Amino acid sequence: MIEDTLHKLEQRLESSENLTPESRQALQDLVKELRREIDTLDDNERAESIAGFTDNSTREALRSQQDEDLLDLSLQGLKSSTREFEVSHPSLTAVVNSICHQLSNLGI
């Protein structure tokens, strides 16, 4: 299930017409890092949650007509999904924060 979600996320980034080549590459690189970090988690439910919130946040950020409230909610959910890993998995938290930053900047 996690693999399916991450694959769907990668496809969403690849097919999006709303991304510059630089933004696309930066997000694809971050998703690769996220995949590596998720693979280190022992908690499959939490890993699925992180992958799902990442996919939802990406979908909201790439909409042709963005809803800032929905984007903010999805990004907050993504950040919250990693909160308990701040100490035990700081790299995971850093990757998620970078993804949130990249996605929130797409609306500017």
Secondary structure, 3 states (H helix, E strand, C coil): CHHHHHHHHHHHHHHCCCCCHHHHHHHHHHHHHHHHHHHCCCCHHHHHHHHHHHHHHHHHHHCCCCCHHHHHHHHHHHHHHCHHHCCCCHHHHHHHHHHHHHHHHCCC
